[in-house]
């Protein structure tokens, strides 16, 4: 079973959330990345990182919450860690990763997190192969996570990144969360129905 994804997919794709087909574009790329893993029987684990106590850092838990609510009555075969009620953040990330590797055989981890970026990139979704480094923008030393990473660029980085996360408009976070949630639903439906 392959442990890594093809090298040609390693560059992150940037998707503008203002485009009307943003979630379709995201879903198409995610499907392309996940299909080989599903074909080889790897369990899909969605690790949504962040906390609802800081607006700019709430993207991951909102997506996890939305997907958990939507999939309660469906047959999608993936696992969600990190919701509004049970967030995964700096204090419990390492423990959560340990649990994932105990509970899932050869998991394919999709790490989702908010990020800061260039001013012209605010409002973009990124998706690519490889791990992301949670907390890097606010100088926290946390383990790299994910076989695939998904980020929503919620605000511009600068000399006061923690303040930028605290002052992020909720509308920006909500818009990114809706696009990413919709993209995940489309992808998992495609994978589930072959």
Helices and strands as residue ranges (DSSP letters): G 7-9, E 13-16, H 22-39, E 44-48, G 55-57, H 59-71, E 78-81, H 93-103, E 108-117, G 119-121, E 124-129, E 132-133, G 136-138, E 144-145, E 148-156, H 161-166, H 170-192
